[in-house]
Amino acid sequence: MLDPVTLAVLKGRLEQIADEMDATLYRSAFNPIIAEAHDACHGLYDAESGATLVQGKSGLPVFVGAMSFAVQAAARAAAERGGMVDGDVWLFNDPYDGGTHANDFKLVRPVFRDGKLFCFLASAAHWHDIGGAVPGNYNPSATECWQEAVQIPPVRIVRGGTLDADVLAILKANTRLPDSLWGDLNGQLAALELGAGRLDGLLGEYGDSTVKDALETLRLRALRLMRDHIERLPDGEYAFADTLDNDGVRDETLTIALKLRVAGDKLTLDFSETSPSCAGPVNISRATAIAACYVALKHVFPDVPANAGVLDAVDVVLPDGLLISAARPRPVGGYTETILRMIDVIFCAVAQAAPERAPAQAYGTINALSIAGYRSDEARKGQRWVMFSFFGGGHGGHSDGDGLSHGNAPISTATIPPLEILEAAYPVRFTQWALRPDSAGDGQHRGGLGAIYEIELLEDSAEAFIFGERGRSAPKGIAGGTSAVPNVFKYENEGQWHTPPMTSKMLGIRLKRGERVRLETPGGGGYGSPQARSAQARERDQKMGYVSQAEQEQAA
């Protein structure tokens, strides 16, 4: 049995290894989505089950939940080809085995001690462009995975410590931005190398068995704490359903439905009544869906240690063939929109049992926007450029206060890329980057505000693509709070503003120099009855410009 002090020291040391791996990649990646937005993650995973042992605090939590499936996929591939070998690194982007979507490349490295596998280190990161029909790969009209991106199964990118030039050549041939790919790959490999060195030092200092005992103890603590939290919830069944605008191919509403059942210290998340898998790219794989449940539960119970113990007390019911248990070749590129709605329904179901535990719904879409073209200046004439970014909105009000304004999606700890970075890297200018007044739900604690982004093209021509959500169904309040406002996307052609036929998704938007695209993102839902909001808070809202006088009068 480990003493509490040693356990606390080892917990901190192990988390530091994952944090250093995160920092190594962020500082060396070429792609702003990794370097600035931190769309990546690192962790330590169990040698036998692939279960999450430790995660970095600045990486994307949804990757941590999905990466245990990725580690298992790499282990299965290795078993078919001679087994895991010290010095090898496995690479792949299969979203059906490893979760999320094809932009997210997973690298898995075994760690051996005295010839025996101790654990796995893994890295996941969003690569800028990997082929497919649309630059940046968020193709809203894809009907199969091959239209979204190149598909790479688990392969050895490093063999016995040497980079495999053949695999690298295939990767470089399947991207519009080979330099970005090369930089991001090397950043991930460097992060794994650093992690292996740090872990080797820790094991040498404390001994393999002591560190293994600490990892097992931390998982059991997470399980016990989860069971304790669940047992405090009232027994019963709590149901909630929400919708997606459409799948980008057919203009039909899709439903994500949850029955949350509490029985003693056991929690069941039953998604059986969710819509079946669809033609367009808002499907997600089973691995991604389970990862989304992990993220939602970590929001609801934030003090539980971040490891596999979080889900050990939870049953997730996901019948085959659903929108959220899709199989190849159903397209999954827009996975972000669907897992955000899964998190929304979990929050709202939990709010029926314990409203003090759950926030109201956040803005519910990353608004994946890509603008791409070719340089026309003499120095870089004909050079390809691809701007891909995601954007912020308001978070939901909660029992402790108002929601965060202009935050990033609750699937991650990523940051919104700064406009200075985007303007420096691409031929665009932000003519507006501001909070969106009157965009939040009202309540005792109002939601946070959404944002307004307006982007002007500075090149002769370009093509834009938008993959968003919440254009028809606004984020909802809880405990009597009201809904926020829907998402709005517009684009300018010949001095006239237009909106997509499917509201939130469109490809092939042709832009000329000086023309703009505009996003007006939702705020978060409100928490509690609007009548309970204090006069002082309402006065401050109006004084700060968060709420207009007309909106205040309507609330009164």
C-alpha positions as semicolon CSV with decimal commas, in nm:
position;residue;x (nm);y (nm);z (nm)
1;M;0,000;0,000;0,000
2;L;0,142;0,337;-0,102
3;D;0,154;0,612;0,158
4;P;-0,046;0,928;0,067
5;V;0,260;1,148;0,021
6;T;0,430;0,912;-0,225
7;L;0,103;0,871;-0,415
8;A;0,058;1,248;-0,441
9;V;0,416;1,295;-0,561
10;L;0,383;1,022;-0,824
11;K;0,048;1,159;-0,941
12;G;0,207;1,499;-0,995
13;R;0,516;1,355;-1,165
14;L;0,309;1,141;-1,404
15;E;0,082;1,433;-1,495
16;Q;0,390;1,646;-1,551
17;I;0,518;1,396;-1,808
18;A;0,194;1,428;-2,007
19;D;0,196;1,808;-1,966
20;E;0,554;1,829;-2,098
21;M;0,457;1,618;-2,396
22;D;0,172;1,861;-2,467
23;A;0,405;2,161;-2,438
24;T;0,668;2,003;-2,663
25;L;0,419;1,959;-2,946
26;Y;0,259;2,302;-2,905
27;R;0,598;2,471;-2,931
28;S;0,719;2,276;-3,232
29;A;0,410;2,221;-3,452
30;F;0,386;2,414;-3,780
31;N;0,004;2,413;-3,787
32;P;-0,171;2,697;-3,594
33;I;-0,454;2,462;-3,496
34;I;-0,199;2,272;-3,287
35;A;0,052;2,544;-3,203
36;E;-0,200;2,815;-3,109
37;A;-0,533;2,639;-3,055
38;H;-0,382;2,333;-2,879
39;D;-0,595;2,083;-3,072
40;A;-0,390;1,788;-2,947
41;C;-0,342;1,561;-2,648
42;H;-0,096;1,323;-2,483
43;G;-0,129;1,053;-2,223
44;L;-0,016;0,725;-2,071
45;Y;-0,218;0,410;-2,140
46;D;-0,238;0,064;-1,987
47;A;-0,015;-0,207;-2,139
48;E;-0,290;-0,472;-2,143
49;S;-0,624;-0,291;-2,187
50;G;-0,517;0,040;-2,340
51;A;-0,718;0,219;-2,070
52;T;-0,633;0,580;-1,989
53;L;-0,388;0,607;-1,699
54;V;-0,282;0,973;-1,711
55;Q;-0,369;1,268;-1,934
56;G;-0,212;1,607;-1,993
57;K;-0,410;1,895;-1,840
58;S;-0,390;2,119;-2,148
59;G;-0,486;1,861;-2,412
60;L;-0,831;1,791;-2,551
61;P;-1,029;1,571;-2,308
62;V;-1,225;1,413;-2,593
63;F;-0,897;1,275;-2,730
64;V;-0,817;1,119;-2,394
65;G;-1,145;0,928;-2,395
66;A;-1,097;0,814;-2,754
67;M;-0,727;0,737;-2,737
68;S;-0,773;0,421;-2,533
69;F;-0,950;0,280;-2,841
70;A;-0,663;0,404;-3,058
71;V;-0,406;0,228;-2,840
72;Q;-0,607;-0,095;-2,862
73;A;-0,620;-0,060;-3,243
74;A;-0,243;-0,017;-3,265
75;A;-0,191;-0,316;-3,035
76;R;-0,415;-0,534;-3,252
77;A;-0,230;-0,430;-3,568
78;A;0,105;-0,503;-3,403
79;A;-0,014;-0,845;-3,287
80;E;-0,091;-0,938;-3,649
81;R;0,259;-0,829;-3,761
82;G;0,500;-0,969;-3,509
83;G;0,401;-0,782;-3,192
84;M;0,503;-0,452;-3,034
85;V;0,875;-0,379;-3,066
86;D;1,082;-0,138;-2,860
87;G;1,171;0,166;-3,070
88;D;0,865;0,143;-3,298
89;V;0,597;0,413;-3,328
90;W;0,258;0,334;-3,483
91;L;0,064;0,599;-3,675
92;F;-0,292;0,611;-3,809
93;N;-0,602;0,829;-3,846
94;D;-0,880;0,568;-3,858
95;P;-1,178;0,735;-3,685
96;Y;-1,374;0,412;-3,653
97;D;-1,109;0,236;-3,445
98;G;-0,939;0,529;-3,277
99;G;-1,220;0,782;-3,260
100;T;-1,287;1,144;-3,371
101;H;-1,218;1,218;-3,742
102;A;-0,949;1,163;-4,005
103;N;-0,767;1,493;-3,940
104;D;-0,670;1,365;-3,596
105;F;-0,355;1,157;-3,633
106;K;-0,274;0,919;-3,349
107;L;0,080;0,809;-3,273
108;V;0,131;0,519;-3,029
109;R;0,466;0,427;-2,878
110;P;0,525;0,122;-2,654
111;V;0,742;0,169;-2,345
112;F;0,947;-0,136;-2,248
113;R;1,131;-0,207;-1,924
114;D;1,376;-0,497;-1,917
115;G;1,218;-0,638;-2,230
116;K;0,863;-0,627;-2,093
117;L;0,591;-0,384;-2,206
118;F;0,519;-0,138;-1,922
119;C;0,267;0,098;-2,086
120;F;0,194;0,297;-2,400
121;L;0,254;0,665;-2,467
122;A;0,019;0,820;-2,721
123;S;-0,016;1,150;-2,904
124;A;-0,318;1,279;-3,096
125;A;-0,318;1,601;-3,300
126;H;-0,526;1,770;-3,569
127;W;-0,327;1,788;-3,894
128;H;-0,409;2,083;-4,116
129;D;-0,495;1,908;-4,444
130;I;-0,487;1,544;-4,549
131;G;-0,635;1,532;-4,894
132;G;-1,003;1,474;-4,960
133;A;-1,240;1,692;-5,161
134;V;-1,223;2,002;-4,940
135;P;-0,914;2,190;-4,816
136;G;-0,904;2,148;-4,438
137;N;-1,124;1,835;-4,472
138;Y;-1,451;1,950;-4,310
139;N;-1,649;1,849;-4,619
140;P;-2,020;1,916;-4,545
141;S;-2,136;1,721;-4,852
142;A;-1,934;1,401;-4,799
143;T;-2,132;1,078;-4,819
144;E;-1,843;0,838;-4,753
145;C;-1,517;0,859;-4,562
146;W;-1,293;0,862;-4,870
147;Q;-1,443;1,196;-4,978
148;E;-1,329;1,346;-4,649
149;A;-0,960;1,257;-4,629
150;V;-0,695;0,995;-4,697
151;Q;-0,748;0,689;-4,476
152;I;-0,437;0,555;-4,299
153;P;-0,466;0,228;-4,102
154;P;-0,221;0,153;-3,818
155;V;0,129;0,145;-3,973
156;R;0,482;0,182;-3,834
157;I;0,606;0,535;-3,900
158;V;0,917;0,455;-3,694
159;R;1,086;0,111;-3,707
160;G;1,349;0,041;-3,448
161;G;1,409;0,410;-3,397
162;T;1,432;0,498;-3,770
163;L;1,169;0,701;-3,955
164;D;1,007;0,500;-4,235
165;A;1,064;0,701;-4,553
166;D;0,806;0,502;-4,751
167;V;0,521;0,581;-4,513
168;L;0,631;0,944;-4,496
169;A;0,625;0,968;-4,876
170;I;0,265;0,841;-4,885
171;L;0,160;1,094;-4,621
172;K;0,327;1,387;-4,802
173;A;0,164;1,287;-5,132
174;N;-0,181;1,311;-4,974
175;T;-0,181;1,666;-4,844
176;R;-0,204;2,013;-4,990
177;L;0,042;2,132;-4,723
178;P;0,336;1,888;-4,699
179;D;0,554;2,127;-4,498
180;S;0,286;2,160;-4,232
181;L;0,246;1,781;-4,217
182;W;0,623;1,733;-4,181
183;G;0,644;1,981;-3,895
184;D;0,345;1,842;-3,707
185;L;0,463;1,482;-3,741
186;N;0,806;1,568;-3,606
187;G;0,648;1,760;-3,319
188;Q;0,447;1,453;-3,217
189;L;0,749;1,225;-3,247
190;A;0,953;1,465;-3,033
191;A;0,679;1,471;-2,769
192;L;0,678;1,092;-2,750
193;E;1,057;1,081;-2,729
194;L;1,055;1,329;-2,442
195;G;0,778;1,137;-2,265
196;A;0,969;0,810;-2,293
197;G;1,279;0,971;-2,145
198;R;1,089;1,132;-1,858
199;L;0,904;0,810;-1,776
200;D;1,225;0,608;-1,785
201;G;1,377;0,849;-1,534
202;L;1,075;0,826;-1,303
203;L;1,072;0,446;-1,314
204;G;1,443;0,437;-1,243
205;E;1,391;0,659;-0,941
206;Y;1,086;0,490;-0,783
207;G;1,082;0,142;-0,937
208;D;0,838;-0,011;-1,183
209;S;0,617;-0,183;-0,926
210;T;0,572;0,133;-0,716
211;V;0,468;0,341;-1,015
212;K;0,234;0,065;-1,136
213;D;0,074;0,051;-0,789
214;A;0,022;0,428;-0,802
215;L;-0,149;0,410;-1,140
216;E;-0,385;0,135;-1,020
217;T;-0,462;0,324;-0,699
218;L;-0,548;0,642;-0,891
219;R;-0,788;0,449;-1,115
220;L;-0,961;0,289;-0,816
221;R;-0,991;0,629;-0,648
222;A;-1,160;0,771;-0,959
223;L;-1,403;0,477;-0,961
224;R;-1,488;0,514;-0,590
225;L;-1,540;0,889;-0,624
226;M;-1,763;0,844;-0,929
227;R;-1,974;0,585;-0,747
228;D;-2,007;0,818;-0,450
229;H;-2,124;1,104;-0,672
230;I;-2,371;0,883;-0,859
231;E;-2,514;0,747;-0,532
232;R;-2,594;1,102;-0,422
233;L;-2,818;1,151;-0,728
234;P;-3,188;1,063;-0,684
235;D;-3,267;0,721;-0,828
236;G;-3,482;0,735;-1,140
237;E;-3,488;0,785;-1,515
238;Y;-3,430;1,126;-1,670
239;A;-3,487;1,174;-2,043
240;F;-3,383;1,451;-2,278
241;A;-3,351;1,487;-2,657
242;D;-3,202;1,755;-2,880
243;T;-3,145;1,800;-3,252
244;L;-2,891;1,871;-3,525
245;D;-2,995;2,107;-3,808
246;N;-2,921;1,848;-4,080
247;D;-2,637;1,629;-4,203
248;G;-2,520;1,860;-4,484
249;V;-2,658;1,626;-4,753
250;R;-3,026;1,591;-4,664
251;D;-3,207;1,884;-4,507
252;E;-3,369;1,676;-4,235
253;T;-3,347;1,722;-3,859
254;L;-3,157;1,455;-3,666
255;T;-3,223;1,364;-3,302
256;I;-2,989;1,266;-3,021
257;A;-3,199;1,115;-2,741
258;L;-3,084;1,007;-2,396
259;K;-3,241;0,817;-2,109
260;L;-3,021;0,863;-1,804
261;R;-3,089;0,604;-1,535
262;V;-2,959;0,620;-1,178
263;A;-2,976;0,310;-0,960
264;G;-2,772;0,334;-0,644
265;D;-2,408;0,384;-0,742
266;K;-2,462;0,279;-1,106
267;L;-2,530;0,519;-1,392
268;T;-2,663;0,415;-1,734
269;L;-2,655;0,641;-2,039
270;D;-2,899;0,490;-2,291
271;F;-2,892;0,648;-2,639
272;S;-3,108;0,380;-2,806
273;E;-3,369;0,625;-2,939
274;T;-3,115;0,838;-3,127
275;S;-3,159;0,879;-3,505
276;P;-3,001;0,612;-3,726
277;S;-2,675;0,682;-3,909
278;C;-2,717;0,937;-4,186
279;A;-2,589;1,016;-4,534
280;G;-2,379;1,320;-4,438
281;P;-2,073;1,371;-4,216
282;V;-2,230;1,427;-3,873
283;N;-2,205;1,057;-3,787
284;I;-1,961;0,955;-3,516
285;S;-1,805;0,621;-3,425
286;R;-1,874;0,430;-3,105
287;A;-1,529;0,524;-2,970
288;T;-1,602;0,893;-3,021
289;A;-1,944;0,866;-2,855
290;I;-1,798;0,703;-2,543
291;A;-1,529;0,972;-2,533
292;A;-1,803;1,238;-2,543
293;C;-1,971;1,075;-2,242
294;Y;-1,637;1,087;-2,058
295;V;-1,603;1,461;-2,126
296;A;-1,959;1,540;-2,016
297;L;-1,921;1,346;-1,691
298;K;-1,592;1,521;-1,615
299;H;-1,779;1,855;-1,645
300;V;-2,051;1,733;-1,410
301;F;-1,806;1,576;-1,160
302;P;-1,488;1,784;-1,205
303;D;-1,309;1,656;-0,894
304;V;-1,286;1,297;-1,023
305;P;-0,931;1,211;-1,139
306;A;-0,899;1,203;-1,517
307;N;-0,848;0,837;-1,597
308;A;-1,044;0,528;-1,703
309;G;-1,206;0,501;-1,360
310;V;-1,449;0,777;-1,464
311;L;-1,633;0,532;-1,692
312;D;-1,592;0,216;-1,483
313;A;-1,913;0,298;-1,294
314;V;-2,109;0,389;-1,608
315;D;-2,288;0,174;-1,865
316;V;-2,323;0,333;-2,209
317;V;-2,595;0,178;-2,427
318;L;-2,519;0,234;-2,797
319;P;-2,693;-0,007;-3,035
320;D;-2,531;-0,054;-3,375
321;G;-2,641;0,160;-3,668
322;L;-2,708;0,485;-3,485
323;L;-2,589;0,831;-3,577
324;I;-2,354;0,795;-3,279
325;S;-2,235;0,438;-3,345
326;A;-2,163;0,461;-3,716
327;A;-1,930;0,228;-3,904
328;R;-1,716;0,267;-4,213
329;P;-1,780;0,409;-4,471
330;R;-2,029;0,652;-4,311
331;P;-1,863;0,997;-4,311
332;V;-1,762;1,132;-3,970
333;G;-1,572;1,453;-4,052
334;G;-1,810;1,680;-3,858
335;Y;-1,785;1,479;-3,538
336;T;-1,741;1,793;-3,328
337;E;-2,100;1,905;-3,386
338;T;-2,246;1,571;-3,282
339;I;-2,045;1,521;-2,965
340;L;-2,136;1,875;-2,858
341;R;-2,502;1,776;-2,884
342;M;-2,434;1,457;-2,686
343;I;-2,281;1,670;-2,412
344;D;-2,584;1,902;-2,427
345;V;-2,831;1,619;-2,370
346;I;-2,624;1,474;-2,084
347;F;-2,614;1,816;-1,913
348;C;-2,991;1,861;-1,950
349;A;-3,070;1,510;-1,826
350;V;-2,842;1,554;-1,523
351;A;-3,008;1,891;-1,457
352;Q;-3,340;1,712;-1,399
353;A;-3,181;1,509;-1,120
354;A;-2,940;1,767;-0,976
355;P;-2,963;2,114;-1,137
356;E;-2,681;2,244;-0,919
357;R;-2,446;1,998;-1,091
358;A;-2,506;2,089;-1,456
359;P;-2,453;2,405;-1,660
360;A;-2,705;2,515;-1,922
361;Q;-2,619;2,435;-2,282
362;A;-2,321;2,610;-2,441
363;Y;-2,323;2,752;-2,795
364;G;-2,303;2,406;-2,945
365;T;-2,096;2,440;-3,264
366;I;-1,730;2,497;-3,351
367;N;-1,827;2,664;-3,683
368;A;-1,544;2,497;-3,874
369;L;-1,454;2,747;-4,147
370;S;-1,205;2,695;-4,427
371;I;-1,096;2,960;-4,678
372;A;-0,845;2,845;-4,940
373;G;-0,683;2,962;-5,261
374;Y;-0,354;3,041;-5,435
375;R;-0,116;3,332;-5,378
376;S;-0,104;3,596;-5,653
377;D;0,193;3,810;-5,542
378;E;0,516;3,769;-5,740
379;A;0,718;3,628;-5,452
380;R;0,472;3,343;-5,382
381;K;0,269;3,322;-5,703
382;G;0,074;2,998;-5,727
383;Q;0,153;2,889;-5,371
384;R;-0,135;2,704;-5,202
385;W;-0,282;2,846;-4,882
386;V;-0,551;2,696;-4,658
387;M;-0,693;2,880;-4,360
388;F;-0,885;2,646;-4,133
389;S;-1,012;2,759;-3,796
390;F;-1,286;2,714;-3,541
391;F;-1,466;2,985;-3,347
392;G;-1,610;3,057;-3,004
393;G;-1,942;3,133;-2,841
394;G;-2,115;3,159;-2,506
395;H;-2,123;2,897;-2,232
396;G;-2,432;2,818;-2,026
397;G;-2,526;2,980;-1,699
398;H;-2,483;2,761;-1,390
399;S;-2,565;2,750;-1,021
400;D;-2,259;2,959;-0,929
401;G;-2,300;3,239;-1,183
402;D;-2,325;3,360;-1,540
403;G;-2,180;3,162;-1,828
404;L;-1,846;3,243;-1,990
405;S;-1,864;3,480;-2,287
406;H;-1,671;3,394;-2,605
407;G;-1,535;3,065;-2,479
408;N;-1,426;2,757;-2,667
409;A;-1,642;2,446;-2,699
410;P;-1,680;2,231;-2,383
411;I;-1,531;1,931;-2,565
412;S;-1,183;2,068;-2,508
413;T;-0,939;2,297;-2,335
414;A;-0,826;2,430;-2,672
415;T;-0,809;2,802;-2,738
416;I;-0,953;3,001;-3,026
417;P;-0,667;3,092;-3,263
418;P;-0,581;3,463;-3,219
419;L;-0,675;3,689;-3,510
420;E;-0,318;3,822;-3,521
421;I;-0,189;3,472;-3,596
422;L;-0,453;3,407;-3,862
423;E;-0,395;3,745;-4,030
424;A;-0,018;3,691;-4,027
425;A;-0,044;3,343;-4,178
426;Y;-0,315;3,396;-4,441
427;P;-0,435;3,670;-4,682
428;V;-0,736;3,770;-4,473
429;R;-0,835;4,062;-4,250
430;F;-1,079;4,049;-3,959
431;T;-1,304;4,351;-3,996
432;Q;-1,494;4,251;-3,681
433;W;-1,414;4,036;-3,377
434;A;-1,660;4,128;-3,103
435;L;-1,909;4,003;-2,849
436;R;-2,263;3,954;-2,983
437;P;-2,515;4,151;-2,772
438;D;-2,849;3,988;-2,683
439;S;-2,718;3,645;-2,782
440;A;-2,742;3,471;-2,443
441;G;-3,029;3,301;-2,263
442;D;-3,184;3,486;-1,969
443;G;-3,209;3,353;-1,617
444;Q;-3,107;3,403;-1,257
445;H;-2,764;3,347;-1,408
446;R;-2,760;3,437;-1,777
447;G;-2,560;3,256;-2,041
448;G;-2,235;3,392;-2,177
449;L;-2,238;3,595;-2,498
450;G;-2,160;3,461;-2,841
451;A;-1,933;3,644;-3,083
452;I;-1,932;3,821;-3,420
453;Y;-1,651;3,746;-3,663
454;E;-1,627;3,914;-4,003
455;I;-1,342;3,815;-4,235
456;E;-1,239;3,995;-4,553
457;L;-1,043;3,828;-4,833
458;L;-0,720;4,006;-4,932
459;E;-0,636;3,782;-5,230
460;D;-0,780;3,794;-5,583
461;S;-1,005;3,493;-5,523
462;A;-1,068;3,206;-5,284
463;E;-1,319;2,937;-5,197
464;A;-1,482;2,903;-4,856
465;F;-1,650;2,615;-4,674
466;I;-1,857;2,624;-4,355
467;F;-1,950;2,334;-4,128
468;G;-2,157;2,455;-3,836
469;E;-2,467;2,380;-3,631
470;R;-2,728;2,545;-3,407
471;G;-2,868;2,744;-3,702
472;R;-3,221;2,622;-3,633
473;S;-3,220;2,504;-3,274
474;A;-3,080;2,745;-3,017
475;P;-2,888;2,637;-2,702
476;K;-3,132;2,570;-2,420
477;G;-3,150;2,691;-2,063
478;I;-3,207;2,476;-1,757
479;A;-3,391;2,513;-1,424
480;G;-3,624;2,775;-1,579
481;G;-3,359;2,962;-1,779
482;T;-3,440;3,062;-2,137
483;S;-3,273;2,964;-2,463
484;A;-2,999;3,163;-2,634
485;V;-3,021;3,269;-3,002
486;P;-2,934;3,057;-3,307
487;N;-2,613;3,057;-3,507
488;V;-2,593;3,279;-3,821
489;F;-2,351;3,245;-4,112
490;K;-2,347;3,487;-4,409
491;Y;-2,124;3,541;-4,709
492;E;-2,091;3,836;-4,945
493;N;-2,106;3,820;-5,327
494;E;-2,126;4,131;-5,547
495;G;-2,229;4,351;-5,255
496;Q;-2,516;4,122;-5,146
497;W;-2,524;3,904;-4,834
498;H;-2,643;3,543;-4,858
499;T;-2,708;3,255;-4,617
500;P;-2,656;2,883;-4,693
501;P;-2,960;2,687;-4,813
502;M;-2,900;2,443;-4,527
503;T;-2,845;2,727;-4,277
504;S;-2,523;2,605;-4,116
505;K;-2,336;2,403;-4,380
506;M;-2,213;2,486;-4,732
507;L;-1,919;2,429;-4,964
508;G;-1,802;2,603;-5,279
509;I;-1,855;2,963;-5,165
510;R;-1,666;3,173;-5,421
511;L;-1,509;3,491;-5,288
512;K;-1,337;3,781;-5,462
513;R;-1,095;4,033;-5,315
514;G;-1,271;4,251;-5,059
515;E;-1,565;4,015;-5,007
516;R;-1,641;3,890;-4,660
517;V;-1,784;3,603;-4,461
518;R;-1,959;3,666;-4,129
519;L;-2,030;3,445;-3,830
520;E;-2,267;3,540;-3,548
521;T;-2,234;3,264;-3,291
522;P;-2,487;3,167;-3,023
523;G;-2,457;3,250;-2,658
524;G;-2,519;3,001;-2,381
525;G;-2,854;2,910;-2,225
526;G;-2,970;3,069;-1,902
527;Y;-2,985;2,907;-1,558
528;G;-3,280;2,957;-1,323
529;S;-3,586;3,178;-1,350
530;P;-3,528;3,520;-1,514
531;Q;-3,742;3,674;-1,237
532;A;-3,472;3,577;-0,989
533;R;-3,201;3,786;-1,159
534;S;-3,110;4,085;-0,948
535;A;-3,172;4,443;-1,058
536;Q;-2,802;4,515;-1,007
537;A;-2,703;4,235;-1,244
538;R;-2,948;4,359;-1,508
539;E;-2,818;4,714;-1,476
540;R;-2,463;4,589;-1,523
541;D;-2,564;4,381;-1,828
542;Q;-2,704;4,690;-1,996
543;K;-2,418;4,917;-1,894
544;M;-2,162;4,673;-2,035
545;G;-2,355;4,640;-2,361
546;Y;-2,426;4,270;-2,308
547;V;-2,801;4,325;-2,329
548;S;-2,985;4,602;-2,514
549;Q;-3,251;4,815;-2,349
550;A;-3,520;4,653;-2,563
551;E;-3,409;4,309;-2,446
552;Q;-3,411;4,420;-2,084
553;E;-3,761;4,563;-2,116
554;Q;-3,882;4,238;-2,268
555;A;-3,728;4,040;-1,980
556;A;-3,892;4,270;-1,727
